[in-house]
Amino acid sequence: RFFSYLIVYRNSTSLKDVTYDDCRAFVLYLIDQKIEPKTINCYISTLVKLFYCVRHESFDIREVPYQKIDIHLPIAISPEDFAILYKACETPLEKAFLCFLFFPGMRISEVLSSKFCDIKRKDSLVHVGPSKGRQDRYTLICQSALEELEFYYRDLYKDAPKPTADTLIFMKHQKSNNQLVPMTYEDARILLNRILERAGMTDKGYTLHSFRHGFALELYLSTHDLVLVATVLGHKHLSATEIYVRLSATYKIQECNINNPLDAALKNQREL
């Protein structure tokens, strides 16, 4: 993308002639394109590596500073809202997919790449191969969610050859020839939006990742073990998991009717 930008907007400037002005202009271009600050910082990091590995020069980050990032609390789906969505499901696929999103707390990419051999039914575990954190792990699943997967399995393969252990779990029938092909991210997004519309919950802001947040929050609330949560989620650093500590505190403030400790001071003065 940087080289394309140089061709179109910077008179095809070659890499050896690129200046900090070119890099700053590129970042401003990304900002104008409404690219998220976190993504822009990835571009800047790549420019740093490009200068170091190709031009064999150090890149002064003060000349092209990283973007400041606002940290927002994640939107986590609650067990109550999950129950409403589950009731709105009409097919075995929708029920199984919703359960596999919520109960193991996996990333959507991990869900779509999961195979039947990854499920350890006897131990209620799912093996997750190396993904974002480049490390494999085991996460939790319950027997009721596995039963939904079995109903989906029977429905999907009732008129098709049975899959092997290495077959992806979530497949769909291709409209052109009715052949089974893997579900894509766009298929998953459309499926979830359809369920949200049916349940009347489109205004909740739930995304495919909200189920992972909901699982992580519930696991932390039940164990208060940050290392355990980080291990199950596949986080490399605890700093990525600490967001659920803040999220749990926010929920406690909202739901437990905590009194302001300074309320008594004003109340006593008013009584005097």
C-alpha positions in Angstrom: 0.0 0.0 0.0 2.9 2.4 0.7 4.5 1.7 -2.6 1.1 2.2 -4.4 0.8 5.5 -2.6 4.2 6.6 -3.7 3.3 5.8 -7.3 0.0 7.6 -7.3 0.6 10.6 -5.0 4.4 11.1 -4.8 5.5 10.9 -8.4 6.6 7.3 -8.2 9.3 8.1 -5.7 11.7 5.1 -5.3 12.5 3.6 -2.0 16.0 4.9 -1.9 14.7 8.5 -2.3 11.8 8.2 0.2 12.0 11.0 2.9 10.2 11.5 6.2 8.0 14.0 4.4 6.8 11.1 2.2 6.2 8.9 5.2 4.3 11.7 7.0 2.2 12.3 3.9 1.4 8.6 3.8 0.2 8.6 7.4 -2.0 11.7 6.7 -3.4 9.9 3.7 -4.3 6.9 5.9 -6.0 9.2 8.4 -8.0 10.8 5.6 -9.1 7.3 4.6 -10.5 6.7 8.1 -8.1 4.0 8.9 -8.0 3.1 12.6 -5.1 4.5 14.6 -4.1 0.9 15.7 -3.8 -0.1 12.0 -1.9 3.1 11.2 0.6 2.2 13.9 1.1 -1.2 12.2 1.9 0.6 9.0 4.4 2.9 10.8 6.1 -0.2 12.4 6.4 -1.7 8.9 8.1 1.5 7.7 10.6 1.2 10.5 11.4 -2.3 9.5 11.5 -1.3 5.8 14.1 1.3 6.5 16.2 -1.0 8.8 16.1 -4.1 6.6 16.2 -2.6 3.1 17.9 0.7 3.4 19.9 -0.3 6.4 19.1 2.9 8.1 17.5 3.7 11.5 14.1 5.3 11.4 13.6 8.3 13.7 10.1 7.6 15.1 10.0 11.3 16.3 9.7 12.3 12.7 6.6 10.0 12.1 5.1 9.5 15.6 2.7 6.7 16.4 -1.0 7.6 16.7 -2.6 7.8 20.1 -5.1 5.1 20.7 -8.2 5.5 22.8 -8.9 2.4 24.8 -12.6 1.4 25.1 -14.1 -1.3 27.2 -15.1 -4.2 25.0 -18.8 -5.1 24.4 -19.3 -8.4 26.0 -22.5 -10.4 25.5 -24.2 -11.6 28.7 -25.5 -15.1 29.3 -29.0 -13.6 29.4 -28.7 -12.0 25.9 -27.1 -15.2 24.6 -30.2 -17.1 25.7 -32.4 -14.7 23.8 -30.3 -15.1 20.6 -30.3 -18.9 21.0 -34.1 -18.9 21.1 -34.1 -16.8 17.9 -32.1 -19.5 16.0 -34.0 -21.5 13.4 -31.5 -24.0 12.1 -29.0 -26.5 13.7 -26.2 -24.5 12.0 -27.3 -21.3 13.7 -27.5 -22.9 17.2 -24.2 -24.8 16.8 -22.4 -21.8 15.5 -23.7 -19.5 18.3 -22.6 -22.1 20.9 -19.2 -22.5 19.4 -18.7 -18.7 19.4 -19.7 -18.3 23.0 -18.7 -21.3 25.1 -15.0 -21.8 24.0 -14.3 -18.1 23.8 -12.4 -18.5 20.5 -11.6 -15.9 17.9 -13.8 -16.1 14.8 -10.8 -17.1 12.7 -10.2 -20.0 15.1 -13.8 -21.1 15.0 -13.8 -21.2 11.2 -10.5 -23.1 11.1 -11.6 -25.7 13.7 -11.7 -29.4 12.7 -13.6 -32.3 14.2 -10.4 -33.8 15.5 -9.8 -30.7 17.6 -12.7 -31.5 19.9 -11.9 -33.6 22.9 -15.4 -34.6 23.9 -14.5 -36.8 26.8 -12.6 -33.9 28.5 -15.0 -31.1 27.3 -12.0 -29.4 25.7 -11.2 -27.9 22.3 -7.7 -27.8 20.9 -6.9 -24.5 19.2 -3.9 -24.5 16.8 -1.4 -21.7 16.6 -3.2 -18.5 15.5 -2.7 -14.9 16.4 -0.4 -15.6 19.4 1.5 -18.3 17.4 0.9 -20.8 20.2 -1.6 -23.7 20.5 -3.8 -24.2 23.5 -6.8 -25.9 25.0 -10.0 -24.1 25.8 -13.2 -25.1 27.5 -16.5 -26.3 26.1 -19.6 -27.8 27.8 -21.5 -31.0 26.9 -24.7 -29.0 26.0 -22.7 -27.1 23.3 -21.2 -30.4 22.0 -24.8 -31.8 21.7 -25.7 -28.8 19.5 -22.7 -29.6 17.4 -23.9 -33.1 17.0 -27.4 -32.0 15.9 -25.7 -29.8 13.3 -23.4 -32.5 12.2 -26.3 -34.9 11.6 -28.3 -32.3 9.7 -25.4 -31.2 7.5 -24.3 -34.7 6.5 -27.7 -36.5 6.2 -27.4 -36.5 2.4 -23.6 -36.2 2.1 -20.6 -38.4 2.7 -19.5 -38.4 6.3 -16.5 -36.2 6.9 -13.0 -37.2 8.1 -11.5 -36.1 11.3 -9.5 -33.4 9.5 -12.7 -31.8 8.0 -13.5 -28.3 9.0 -16.5 -28.2 11.4 -18.4 -25.3 9.8 -19.3 -25.8 6.2 -22.1 -24.6 3.9 -23.8 -25.8 0.8 -22.7 -24.0 -2.3 -25.7 -22.7 -4.2 -24.4 -23.5 -7.6 -23.8 -27.2 -7.1 -24.8 -27.9 -3.5 -21.3 -29.0 -2.7 -20.0 -28.4 0.8 -17.5 -25.6 1.1 -15.9 -23.9 4.2 -17.8 -21.0 5.8 -16.1 -17.6 5.4 -15.9 -14.6 7.7 -18.5 -12.9 5.6 -20.8 -15.9 6.0 -20.4 -15.8 9.7 -21.1 -12.1 9.9 -24.3 -12.4 7.8 -25.4 -15.3 9.9 -25.0 -13.4 13.2 -26.7 -10.3 11.8 -29.6 -12.4 10.7 -30.0 -13.9 14.3 -29.6 -10.4 15.8 -32.4 -9.0 13.6 -34.7 -11.9 14.5 -34.1 -11.3 18.2 -34.5 -7.5 17.9 -31.0 -6.9 19.3 -29.3 -5.0 16.4 -28.9 -2.0 18.6 -26.8 -3.8 21.2 -23.6 -3.4 19.1 -22.7 -7.1 19.3 -20.2 -8.4 16.9 -18.6 -11.8 16.3 -15.9 -10.9 18.9 -18.5 -10.0 21.6 -19.0 -13.7 22.3 -15.3 -14.1 23.1 -15.4 -11.1 25.4 -18.5 -12.5 27.1 -16.8 -15.8 27.7 -13.7 -14.2 29.1 -15.7 -12.0 31.5 -17.7 -14.8 32.8 -14.6 -17.0 33.2 -12.8 -14.2 35.2 -15.9 -13.6 37.4 -16.1 -17.3 38.3 -12.4 -17.8 38.9 -10.7 -14.4 39.5 -7.6 -16.1 38.0 -6.1 -13.8 35.4 -3.4 -16.3 34.4 -6.0 -18.9 33.7 -8.1 -16.6 31.6 -5.0 -15.5 29.6 -4.0 -19.1 29.0 -7.5 -20.1 27.8 -7.8 -17.1 25.6 -4.3 -17.5 24.1 -3.0 -14.1 25.2 0.8 -13.8 25.2 0.8 -11.0 27.7 -1.4 -10.5 30.8 -1.8 -6.8 29.8 -4.1 -8.0 27.1 -6.2 -9.8 29.6 -6.4 -7.1 32.3 -9.2 -5.4 30.3 -11.6 -8.0 31.7 -10.6 -6.9 35.3 -11.7 -3.4 34.5 -14.8 -4.6 32.7 -15.8 -6.7 35.7 -15.3 -3.7 37.9 -17.5 -1.6 35.6 -20.3 -4.2 35.7 -20.0 -4.3 39.5 -20.4 -0.5 39.7 -23.5 -0.6 37.4 -25.2 -3.6 39.0 -24.4 -3.6 42.7 -25.7 -0.2 43.7 -22.4 0.8 45.3 -22.9 4.0 47.4 -20.6 6.9 46.9 -18.3 7.0 49.9 -18.6 10.8 50.0 -22.4 10.8 50.2 -22.3 10.8 54.0 -20.2 13.9 54.2 -22.8 16.1 52.3 -25.7 14.3 54.0 -24.4 15.2 57.5 -23.8 18.8 56.6 -27.3 19.1 55.2 -28.8 17.6 58.4 -26.9 20.2 60.5 
